[in-house]
Amino acid sequence: MFKLVSGAVAALMISTVAFGAAEDAEPRIVTYKVNGAVNILYGGNGLGASVGVVDTSEGLVLIDAMRDKTADQLAEALGGVSDKPVSYLFNTHRHEDHTSGNGAFLDNGAVLIRQANAPDGGEVNQIRFADHLAMTIGGVKFEAYSTPSHTWDDVLVYLPKENILFMGDTFTTNWHATFFAAGEKGQIAVIEKALVLADDATLIVPGHGAVTDRKGILVYRDAVKNWMARARALSAKGMGLDEMAADAELQAIANSFLQDGSKEEIPAVRYRRFVERVISTELMPMDASVLPHLGDYVGEYLFEDGRQLRLELAKDRLKAFRNGLLFGTLVPLSKTEFHFPGWLESDGKMIFSFNDAGEVTGVALTNSDASFPAEKVAKPQR
């Protein structure tokens, strides 16, 4: 089994070796050997997310692939681990710092494994799953769980025998929480799932930052709950972005997410954006009078370029699917204007149109630069 590196030892080792690489002329990938079969390749500093490397009898299995611009460095780091080819590649979610390096491995025959809501790039060799996937590759058992929080296609990858849990960006030790898809509820659900899988000896691998253990997840859960409680209290007092961002207690809670010792505080610009995104995700003023009528908006919509939008009812929100893939939820700010939780004003919102009878006839996806109209063409069969 592995020797768990945590607490002050991990902070010293990882922050000075991997995350302290910002002082180098060029950032470099740092290899952390967990045991004979598993290594962690630390990225950061523009290289991309951390990569899990599992040596099996059928080749190497990767968890994430950094960035495309990091391909040569990643290949060199993998060569230092094993001369076996990469046979399978898990993506913990869609973001390019985890996935844009996929091509170098897929072009050489690797099989891509990801959650069903991930964008489909037309990859020939891929496995997509909805909720849970269990498979054995070269004698090593892998379990993957759909856990939407950071994105709608977040995945936890668990190796039960090795007792290692890869969490992608649903959990980090060097940054604040980023639960801007499924919100606080989704974030807490991910943490609770991780706590079910993990025991006191489990190695927890975040998407960014040093590895940790079960205690690190508990610290993170407390930070999420404390952050949202304070943010809601400030919002209830009528505070907006500027006042909330200036609150000393909220700032202190944000810094409690930083567990690995690589930084003491979140940079001011990024901190302000964190507050702004949390307001968008959890604190926008919903128009409750629209909720009984959400079924009126359900249906199929067709954009001028042929893209399709489908709206489905999910409790007090609408789920939005584009070309079959979930890309967001909608909450009503008014009868005509709906907001995507987690999206900023410049990212876009939905503006609905009605006929004289009060029936929904279309919608426009509108952002700061343009508006893309779509006509309502059908209501799904019940």
C-alpha distance (Angstrom), angle and dihedral (degrees) to the residues before:
residue distance angle dihedral
M1 . . .
F2 3.77 . .
K3 3.76 128.7 .
L4 3.79 105.9 -118.6
V5 3.77 114.3 -129.8
S6 3.77 111.4 -158.7
G7 3.77 145.4 138.5
A8 3.79 118.8 19.6
V9 3.82 93.4 -9.5
A10 3.80 92.4 56.6
A11 3.78 91.8 44.5
L12 3.79 91.7 52.6
M13 3.79 96.7 42.8
I14 3.79 99.3 42.0
S15 3.78 100.6 36.3
T16 3.79 94.1 48.6
V17 3.79 96.0 41.7
A18 3.80 107.5 31.7
F19 3.77 109.3 16.4
G20 3.77 93.4 32.7
A21 3.79 87.5 62.5
A22 3.80 88.3 97.2
E23 3.80 85.3 88.9
D24 3.81 91.0 60.0
A25 3.79 122.3 93.1
E26 3.80 87.2 -113.0
P27 3.80 129.6 14.5
R28 3.78 113.5 -111.2
I29 3.77 137.9 -160.8
V30 3.80 113.4 -108.3
T31 3.81 120.5 -153.9
Y32 3.79 119.2 -141.2
K33 3.81 111.4 -167.4
V34 3.80 110.4 -145.8
N35 3.80 96.6 176.6
G36 3.79 139.1 -40.6
A37 3.79 93.3 -64.4
V38 3.81 105.3 32.0
N39 3.79 131.9 59.3
I40 3.79 132.9 171.3
L41 3.80 118.3 -143.6
Y42 3.79 109.9 -155.7
G43 3.79 116.0 -147.6
G44 3.78 123.2 169.9
N45 3.80 128.0 126.5
G46 3.80 90.2 79.5
L47 3.81 96.4 -46.8
G48 3.77 95.0 102.7
A49 3.78 137.7 -113.0
S50 3.78 127.0 -30.6
V51 3.81 116.4 -81.4
G52 3.79 127.1 -143.5
V53 3.80 115.6 -144.8
V54 3.81 119.2 -163.6
D55 3.82 119.2 -174.3
T56 3.82 111.7 -144.9
S57 3.79 135.7 166.2
E58 3.83 88.0 -103.8
G59 3.79 95.2 52.8
L60 3.78 135.2 -85.9
V61 3.79 121.7 -32.5
L62 3.80 115.7 -154.4
I63 3.77 129.5 -158.4
D64 3.83 102.4 -151.2
A65 3.80 127.2 -18.9
M66 3.82 110.5 -131.6
R67 3.83 118.3 -133.2
D68 3.79 130.3 -33.4
K69 3.81 90.7 -118.0
T70 3.81 88.1 57.7
A71 3.82 94.2 55.8
D72 3.81 96.6 108.5
Q73 3.80 93.8 46.6
L74 3.79 91.2 46.3
A75 3.81 91.5 49.9
E76 3.80 89.7 51.3
A77 3.81 91.9 49.0
L78 3.81 91.3 48.9
G79 3.80 89.6 50.3
G80 3.77 88.1 58.3
V81 3.80 89.3 56.2
S82 3.80 102.0 42.5
D83 3.79 142.2 -22.7
K84 3.81 91.1 -132.6
P85 3.81 119.3 113.5
V86 3.80 122.2 -112.6
S87 3.81 107.6 -100.3
Y88 3.83 101.9 172.8
L89 3.79 134.9 23.4
F90 3.81 127.1 -165.4
N91 3.81 119.1 -159.8
T92 3.81 114.1 -153.7
H93 3.83 89.3 -159.2
R94 3.78 143.3 -25.7
H95 3.81 104.8 -87.0
E96 3.78 116.6 122.1
D97 3.81 96.6 -124.1
H98 3.81 85.4 65.7
T99 3.81 101.6 33.2
S100 3.80 115.1 25.6
G101 3.81 88.2 84.5
N102 3.82 90.3 60.9
G103 3.78 95.1 95.2
A104 3.79 97.0 69.6
F105 3.81 89.8 60.7
L106 3.80 100.5 34.8
D107 3.80 90.4 52.6
N108 3.80 87.3 59.4
G109 3.80 95.5 51.1
A110 3.79 104.9 -87.9
V111 3.81 116.9 151.2
L112 3.81 115.2 -124.3
I113 3.82 118.3 -139.7
R114 3.82 120.2 -166.1
Q115 3.77 145.1 140.0
A116 3.80 118.9 -78.5
N117 3.83 95.1 -112.0
A118 3.81 92.9 59.1
P119 3.82 114.3 112.3
D120 3.79 111.9 -92.7
G121 3.78 111.4 -127.6
G122 3.79 93.1 -178.7
E123 3.79 94.8 -99.2
V124 3.80 110.3 173.6
N125 3.80 98.8 -150.4
Q126 3.78 107.9 49.5
I127 3.78 142.2 127.9
R128 3.80 117.8 -151.8
F129 3.79 124.3 -171.9
A130 3.80 135.4 -175.4
D131 3.80 108.4 -150.9
H132 3.80 114.2 -11.0
L133 3.78 137.5 4.9
A134 3.81 127.7 -172.2
M135 3.79 120.8 -177.2
T136 3.77 139.3 153.4
I137 3.79 117.3 -133.8
G138 3.79 119.0 -172.9
G139 3.79 93.2 -23.1
V140 3.82 95.6 -46.4
K141 3.80 120.3 108.9
F142 3.80 117.7 -138.8
E143 3.79 126.1 -169.9
A144 3.81 121.2 -167.9
Y145 3.79 124.6 -168.2
S146 3.81 129.6 -166.9
T147 3.82 106.8 -126.8
P148 3.83 111.8 165.4
S149 3.80 113.9 -158.2
H150 3.80 114.8 106.9
T151 3.83 89.4 31.5
W152 3.80 135.3 -3.3
D153 3.81 91.2 -103.7
D154 3.81 101.3 49.2
V155 3.80 115.4 148.8
L156 3.80 134.0 -166.8
V157 3.81 113.1 -150.8
Y158 3.80 115.1 -157.1
L159 3.80 129.8 -172.8
P160 3.83 103.2 -162.0
K161 3.81 99.4 -170.0
E162 3.80 93.2 44.7
N163 3.83 89.8 40.4
I164 3.80 94.9 -136.0
L165 3.81 125.6 139.5
F166 3.81 122.6 -163.0
M167 3.81 111.0 -159.7
G168 3.81 105.9 178.2
D169 3.80 113.5 -156.2
T170 3.79 94.6 -28.6
F171 3.81 82.3 90.3
T172 3.80 133.0 24.5
T173 3.79 133.9 170.6
N174 3.80 98.0 -155.9
W175 3.81 102.5 43.9
H176 3.78 143.4 42.8
A177 3.80 123.8 -89.2
T178 3.81 116.3 -79.0
F179 3.81 104.6 -164.7
F180 3.79 93.4 149.2
A181 3.82 97.9 137.5
A182 3.81 107.0 46.5
G183 3.80 95.9 15.9
E184 3.78 130.1 -145.0
K185 3.81 92.1 -34.8
G186 3.80 91.4 54.7
Q187 3.80 92.3 45.5
I188 3.79 93.6 51.6
A189 3.82 90.1 46.4
V190 3.82 90.3 55.7
I191 3.79 92.0 49.9
E192 3.80 92.1 47.8
K193 3.82 89.9 50.3
A194 3.80 90.2 50.6
L195 3.80 90.8 49.7
V196 3.81 89.8 53.3
L197 3.81 91.2 52.1
A198 3.79 97.4 40.6
D199 3.78 129.8 73.2
D200 3.80 127.3 -174.0
A201 3.81 91.3 -80.5
T202 3.82 98.1 48.6
L203 3.79 116.8 119.9
I204 3.81 108.8 -134.4
V205 3.80 115.9 -154.3
P206 3.82 114.8 -163.6
G207 3.77 123.9 -158.1
H208 3.79 88.9 -113.9
G209 3.78 129.6 15.9
A210 3.78 136.4 28.6
V211 3.78 124.0 -33.8
T212 3.77 116.3 -99.6
D213 3.80 141.8 170.9
R214 3.79 139.4 -113.2
K215 3.80 91.1 -68.5
G216 3.80 89.2 60.7
I217 3.80 90.5 57.2
L218 3.80 90.7 51.1
V219 3.81 91.0 51.6
Y220 3.80 89.0 50.7
R221 3.81 93.0 48.5
D222 3.79 91.0 52.0
A223 3.81 90.4 49.0
V224 3.83 91.3 52.3
K225 3.80 92.8 49.5
N226 3.81 93.9 44.5
W227 3.80 91.6 46.8
M228 3.79 94.6 51.3
A229 3.81 93.3 44.0
R230 3.80 91.0 53.6
A231 3.81 93.8 42.3
R232 3.81 91.4 51.4
A233 3.80 91.8 47.5
L234 3.81 91.3 52.6
S235 3.80 92.1 45.5
A236 3.81 90.3 50.6
K237 3.81 87.9 57.7
G238 3.80 88.8 58.3
M239 3.79 96.2 -104.7
G240 3.78 119.1 156.0
L241 3.79 132.0 -157.2
D242 3.81 98.1 -69.8
E243 3.79 95.8 48.6
M244 3.78 93.8 43.5
A245 3.80 92.9 48.8
A246 3.81 89.9 52.0
D247 3.81 94.2 52.9
A248 3.82 108.8 115.7
E249 3.80 94.7 -152.5
L250 3.80 92.4 52.4
Q251 3.81 90.2 49.2
A252 3.79 91.2 51.3
I253 3.79 91.5 51.2
A254 3.81 90.8 50.2
N255 3.79 90.6 54.6
S256 3.81 90.4 52.3
F257 3.82 87.6 73.6
L258 3.82 88.5 68.4
Q259 3.80 102.5 91.2
D260 3.79 107.3 151.6
G261 3.80 99.4 66.5
S262 3.79 95.4 -120.5
K263 3.81 93.7 118.0
E264 3.79 136.5 14.0
E265 3.78 99.4 -147.6
I266 3.77 142.5 7.6
P267 3.83 112.0 -99.3
A268 3.81 112.0 -100.4
V269 3.81 97.1 -115.9
R270 3.80 92.4 48.5
Y271 3.80 91.7 44.8
R272 3.80 91.7 54.1
R273 3.80 90.0 50.2
F274 3.80 89.3 50.9
V275 3.80 90.3 55.8
E276 3.81 90.7 46.2
R277 3.80 93.3 50.7
V278 3.80 92.3 47.7
I279 3.81 90.0 52.3
S280 3.80 88.2 51.7
T281 3.80 92.6 46.9
E282 3.80 102.3 44.2
L283 3.81 113.0 3.5
M284 3.81 108.3 52.4
P285 3.84 114.6 123.5
M286 3.80 106.3 -104.7
D287 3.82 117.4 -152.9
A288 3.80 99.9 -129.0
S289 3.82 92.1 -170.2
V290 3.81 89.3 72.0
L291 3.81 95.6 53.6
P292 3.84 96.9 84.7
H293 3.81 88.5 54.2
L294 3.82 100.7 48.6
G295 3.79 89.9 110.2
D296 3.81 88.4 69.0
Y297 3.82 89.6 68.0
V298 3.80 96.0 49.6
G299 3.78 114.8 111.1
E300 3.79 148.4 73.1
Y301 3.80 122.4 -53.2
L302 3.80 127.7 -169.6
F303 3.81 124.4 -150.4
E304 3.79 121.7 -147.6
D305 3.81 91.6 -108.1
G306 3.80 91.9 55.6
R307 3.78 98.0 -101.3
Q308 3.78 114.8 139.8
L309 3.79 129.9 -135.9
R310 3.80 123.1 -165.7
L311 3.79 123.9 -169.7
E312 3.79 120.1 -159.9
L313 3.79 129.4 -177.2
A314 3.81 118.1 -111.5
K315 3.83 111.8 172.8
D316 3.82 107.2 -73.9
R317 3.80 94.9 -8.3
L318 3.75 139.7 61.1
K319 3.79 119.8 -124.8
A320 3.80 114.1 -139.2
F321 3.80 120.4 -149.1
R322 3.79 122.2 -173.2
N323 3.79 115.5 -161.9
G324 3.79 88.3 -17.0
L325 3.81 97.7 -50.7
L326 3.80 124.3 109.2
F327 3.80 109.1 -119.5
G328 3.78 104.2 163.7
T329 3.77 151.6 -27.6
L330 3.79 126.9 -108.8
V331 3.80 131.3 -140.8
P332 3.82 123.0 -171.9
L333 3.78 119.3 -111.9
S334 3.82 87.4 173.9
K335 3.80 138.6 -18.8
T336 3.80 91.1 -79.0
E337 3.81 104.4 28.0
F338 3.80 123.6 66.8
H339 3.79 127.3 -177.8
F340 3.81 131.4 -144.8
P341 3.82 107.1 -135.2
G342 3.79 108.5 -125.0
W343 3.80 93.6 22.8
L344 3.78 121.5 111.4
E345 3.80 122.8 -137.2
S346 3.80 91.0 -97.7
D347 3.81 91.1 52.5
G348 3.78 94.2 62.9
K349 3.79 148.0 -102.0
M350 3.80 137.5 -147.0
I351 3.81 121.8 -102.4
F352 3.82 113.7 -169.0
S353 3.81 127.0 -153.8
F354 3.81 127.9 -150.8
N355 3.81 138.2 -161.5
D356 3.80 124.8 -128.6
A357 3.80 90.3 -87.2
G358 3.79 90.4 59.0
E359 3.80 94.5 -109.1
V360 3.80 120.9 142.0
T361 3.80 108.9 -108.6
G362 3.78 103.3 169.7
V363 3.77 149.9 -21.5
A364 3.79 137.3 -135.0
L365 3.79 123.5 -147.1
T366 3.79 99.6 -143.2
N367 3.79 129.5 -172.4
S368 3.79 134.1 165.4
D369 3.81 92.4 -80.3
A370 3.79 108.1 36.2
S371 3.78 148.7 -4.5
F372 3.81 124.2 -125.6
P373 3.82 113.2 -161.8
A374 3.78 124.2 -153.5
E375 3.80 128.8 -171.6
K376 3.78 121.2 -134.8
V377 3.77 104.8 -119.5
A378 3.80 106.6 168.9
K379 3.75 146.9 -0.5
P380 3.83 114.2 -128.8
Q381 3.79 118.0 -103.7
R382 3.80 112.9 -101.1
